[in-house]
Amino acid sequence: MKKAISLVLSAALILTAFAGCKGTEEKKSAAEMITINGFGDYDEARRVMYESFVGDVDIVDSEFFDTKAARLTIEHSRQPEWTLTEYTEYSPKLIFDAVDEELGYDLTDVTSISSFGVDVYNDNEYDAILLFWVKGATGMICDSYAELPAKTLTNAVFPLNPLEIAAGGERCDGFVLAILDGRINDRTFKKKYYFDNFRAVREKTKPSAEMAKLCGDEEILLFAEEEDIRYVLPHHIDGRYGKITVPPGGIGYAADTPIGNALKLVAYGNKPYEAYNLSYYDEDMQKYGVKVAGALVNDLDFTKLDGGYRSLTADVYNADVELTRGVYLVLEDASGFRVENKLSLAPLTSGRLEISNAEGLDLRNVKGVYVMYDTFDVFRKAELYVSRIGFAKGA
């Protein structure tokens, strides 16, 4: 079998680290590489907690790696049989402690960490997705993802966004890798994944959490360059059916989309390639999207929306080829009061979200700007592009 290497995203465009973003090559700089687990023997393998699947973990000599690696042979997930789809909550997981005295690392403080990485071989005939997140005492501090092409060795690297780490304000409890496999509960064959060299990169100086972005009078974020995705943070709404414990989506960058260079939002499919009947859908369902970084929002003058002479807008594009998607632009003040605009965006269609009437909102104390989309009905990967969040002449 020919070995193939997949570098998930070019690092040449990365100016700093982005949480919730697609995996990328590691930044080459003067930094310390910390091995969290090399999977070199069973002693190392036993330091990992394996959850949510029935199968085996073996340490093997593999043709895909120069060293030994952990092979996960998965029969099926531990999802209850009464459920109808492969829920992300039941995805197979590898969980690592933030501190290991014997291996000699303490990563409870991740403010100096620029990225995490792991080498994975997907030994199946179809693609999958690898999720990564940093656990805090109360939930996810930050998250990221990488695509795992079939029969390919992927150097998956998950950069961290200092702005998101600073906003979280929590110490780290551990790290999670989770496999999103659309055929995980197909019991006619066994699924195989190989893992090696789970690591972190610690910079000699902490990555800056300072705002370097200067906005014009009209533009907030154009996403003309990849650097702009540093100033948006992943955000989700749990909905009525329980708290989300697995990242529901990820952030990336896309050039030359139908609306130009854009922020790319990816909601992970619970069961790929299956549409869904929305007969019992309502507004109180799960949503995924981004929140503009608070430090950037604090520098903006929203009083220009008073009287409707100016409006806040965001240009969006629904990249789904079949499903109409609800897309939202939301403004929130310090009291939690919200004003929103919703579009029902048909497949492969662009539109402009616009808030021109912010009646009841404290425009002098705006604390949140969000772009969200409905994800309760996502049973395959769903992408939304966002370009130019800014002000425009009111309606």
SVG drawing of the C-alpha trace seen along z (x, -y; Angstrom):
<svg xmlns="http://www.w3.org/2000/svg" viewBox="-44 -58 59 66">
<polyline fill="none" stroke="black" stroke-width="0.4" points="0.0,0.0 1.4,-3.3 1.9,-5.8 0.3,-9.1 0.8,-12.3 -1.9,-14.8 -1.0,-18.1 -4.3,-19.5 -3.8,-23.2 -0.9,-25.3 0.9,-27.0 2.4,-29.6 -0.8,-31.7 -1.1,-31.3 0.1,-34.4 -1.0,-33.2 -2.9,-30.3 -6.7,-30.0 -8.9,-27.9 -11.8,-26.2 -10.0,-26.1 -9.1,-23.4 -5.9,-21.6 -2.7,-22.9 1.0,-22.5 3.0,-23.4 4.6,-26.8 8.4,-26.6 9.8,-28.7 12.1,-28.5 9.8,-26.5 9.7,-23.4 8.0,-20.2 6.3,-18.4 5.4,-14.7 2.1,-14.0 2.0,-10.4 4.2,-8.6 2.3,-5.3 5.6,-3.6 4.5,-0.8 1.6,0.4 2.7,-1.6 2.2,-4.7 -1.1,-3.5 -2.5,-2.8 -2.2,-6.4 -4.9,-7.2 -8.6,-6.8 -10.6,-5.3 -14.3,-6.0 -17.5,-5.3 -16.5,-2.3 -16.3,1.4 -13.1,2.8 -9.4,3.2 -6.3,1.0 -3.0,2.5 0.6,1.2 2.0,2.3 4.8,1.9 3.1,0.2 4.1,-0.4 2.6,-3.9 5.0,-5.1 8.7,-4.9 7.9,-4.0 5.3,-2.0 1.8,-3.3 -1.5,-2.6 -4.0,-0.8 -7.7,-1.3 -9.9,1.5 -13.5,0.4 -16.5,2.7 -19.1,0.1 -19.7,-2.9 -21.5,-2.6 -24.5,-4.5 -27.8,-3.2 -29.4,-1.0 -32.7,-2.9 -31.1,-6.0 -31.5,-6.5 -28.3,-8.2 -24.6,-8.2 -24.6,-11.0 -21.3,-12.9 -21.8,-12.5 -21.0,-8.8 -17.9,-9.3 -14.9,-7.1 -12.6,-9.2 -9.0,-9.3 -8.7,-11.4 -5.4,-12.6 -4.5,-14.1 -3.2,-17.7 -0.5,-16.6 1.6,-13.4 4.5,-13.5 6.1,-10.3 6.2,-11.6 7.2,-15.0 4.7,-17.4 2.2,-19.9 -0.1,-21.5 -2.8,-22.9 -1.8,-26.4 -2.1,-26.4 -1.5,-30.2 2.0,-29.5 0.9,-26.6 0.7,-27.6 -0.6,-24.2 -1.3,-20.6 -0.7,-17.8 -1.1,-14.1 -0.3,-11.8 -3.2,-9.6 -3.6,-7.0 -7.2,-6.4 -7.1,-2.7 -10.6,-2.7 -12.0,-3.2 -13.8,-6.4 -13.0,-9.8 -13.5,-10.8 -13.1,-13.8 -10.9,-14.1 -12.1,-16.5 -9.8,-18.0 -10.6,-20.0 -9.1,-21.3 -11.2,-20.5 -11.7,-22.9 -13.5,-22.4 -16.8,-23.6 -16.6,-22.6 -14.6,-23.1 -11.9,-25.9 -11.3,-25.7 -11.6,-23.2 -10.4,-22.4 -10.7,-19.7 -8.9,-18.0 -10.1,-16.0 -8.9,-12.4 -8.9,-11.2 -9.2,-7.5 -6.0,-5.4 -3.9,-8.5 -1.5,-9.5 -2.5,-12.9 -0.3,-15.2 -3.1,-16.9 -2.2,-20.1 -4.6,-22.1 -3.5,-25.7 -4.8,-27.7 -6.2,-31.2 -4.8,-33.3 -7.9,-35.5 -10.1,-32.4 -7.8,-31.1 -7.9,-34.5 -11.7,-34.7 -12.1,-31.3 -10.0,-32.1 -9.9,-28.4 -7.1,-26.1 -6.9,-23.0 -8.1,-19.6 -7.2,-17.5 -7.4,-17.0 -9.7,-15.0 -9.4,-13.4 -12.7,-12.1 -13.3,-10.3 -16.3,-11.3 -16.9,-8.2 -20.2,-8.1 -20.1,-4.2 -19.1,-3.7 -22.1,-1.5 -21.9,0.6 -21.2,3.9 -20.4,5.7 -16.7,4.7 -14.2,3.3 -12.9,-0.3 -9.2,-0.9 -7.3,-4.0 -3.6,-4.4 -2.4,-7.1 1.2,-8.3 3.0,-11.2 0.4,-13.3 2.2,-16.5 2.1,-20.2 4.3,-23.1 5.2,-25.5 6.5,-28.9 9.3,-30.6 7.2,-33.7 3.4,-33.5 1.4,-34.2 -0.2,-37.6 -3.8,-38.0 -3.7,-41.7 -6.0,-43.1 -4.1,-44.2 -7.1,-44.7 -8.1,-48.3 -11.6,-48.6 -12.7,-51.3 -15.8,-53.4 -17.9,-50.9 -16.0,-47.6 -15.6,-45.3 -14.3,-42.1 -13.9,-41.7 -12.2,-38.2 -10.2,-39.4 -7.2,-37.7 -6.9,-34.6 -5.7,-36.7 -9.3,-38.0 -10.5,-34.6 -8.4,-35.3 -11.0,-37.8 -14.0,-35.4 -14.6,-32.7 -16.6,-29.5 -20.1,-29.8 -23.0,-27.4 -26.4,-27.2 -27.3,-23.9 -31.0,-23.9 -33.8,-22.1 -32.4,-18.6 -29.5,-18.8 -26.0,-20.3 -23.5,-19.7 -20.4,-17.9 -18.6,-17.4 -17.7,-20.4 -20.6,-20.8 -18.5,-22.6 -15.3,-24.2 -13.8,-27.4 -11.8,-27.6 -10.9,-30.0 -12.0,-29.8 -10.7,-31.8 -12.7,-32.6 -16.1,-31.5 -19.2,-32.8 -19.1,-35.7 -15.3,-36.2 -12.7,-35.3 -14.7,-34.2 -14.8,-32.7 -15.9,-29.1 -18.1,-27.5 -18.4,-23.7 -21.1,-21.9 -20.1,-18.2 -22.5,-15.7 -23.9,-13.2 -24.6,-10.8 -23.1,-11.7 -25.2,-11.9 -28.6,-11.6 -31.2,-14.4 -33.6,-14.9 -37.3,-15.6 -37.8,-18.8 -41.4,-18.2 -40.9,-18.9 -38.3,-21.7 -38.7,-24.9 -36.6,-28.0 -35.3,-26.5 -32.9,-24.1 -29.1,-23.8 -27.2,-26.5 -23.6,-26.9 -21.5,-29.9 -19.1,-32.6 -19.0,-35.5 -16.9,-38.5 -14.1,-38.8 -15.2,-41.0 -12.2,-43.2 -13.0,-44.2 -16.7,-44.7 -15.9,-47.0 -14.1,-49.4 -17.0,-49.8 -19.6,-52.5 -23.1,-50.9 -25.0,-54.2 -24.9,-54.8 -27.7,-52.2 -30.0,-54.5 -32.9,-55.6 -32.2,-53.1 -30.1,-55.4 -27.3,-52.8 -27.6,-49.0 -25.3,-46.1 -24.9,-43.6 -23.2,-40.3 -22.9,-38.6 -23.5,-34.8 -23.6,-31.9 -25.3,-28.5 -22.9,-25.9 -25.3,-23.0 -26.5,-21.5 -29.8,-20.3 -31.0,-21.8 -32.3,-25.3 -30.7,-26.7 -31.8,-29.3 -29.0,-31.9 -28.9,-34.6 -27.2,-37.9 -27.5,-38.7 -26.7,-41.7 -26.6,-41.4 -26.2,-44.0 -24.7,-43.6 -28.1,-42.8 -28.5,-39.8 -31.2,-41.5 -30.9,-40.4 -32.0,-41.6 -31.6,-39.4 -32.3,-39.1 -32.9,-35.7 -32.7,-34.5 -33.9,-31.2 -31.2,-30.6 -31.8,-28.2 -29.1,-25.8 -26.1,-27.4 -27.6,-30.8 -26.1,-34.0 -27.9,-36.7 -27.3,-39.7 -28.3,-39.6 -29.2,-43.1 -30.2,-44.6 -31.5,-48.1 -33.9,-48.3 -32.3,-47.7 -35.1,-49.0 -34.7,-48.1 -31.0,-47.3 -28.5,-49.4 -26.4,-50.6 -23.8,-52.1 -23.2,-48.8 -23.2,-46.1 -21.3,-43.0 -22.0,-40.4 -22.1,-40.2 -22.9,-36.7 -23.4,-35.0 -25.2,-31.6 -26.9,-28.9 -29.3,-26.1 -27.5,-22.8 -30.1,-20.5 -30.9,-19.0 -27.3,-18.4 -26.8,-14.8 -23.8,-15.5 -21.2,-18.1 -22.8,-21.5 -20.8,-24.6 -21.7,-28.3 -19.5,-31.1 -19.4,-34.6 -17.9,-37.7 -17.9,-41.3 -19.4,-42.0 -19.9,-45.7 -22.1,-48.8 -24.1,-50.0 -26.6,-52.6 -29.9,-51.8 -33.0,-50.6"/>
</svg>
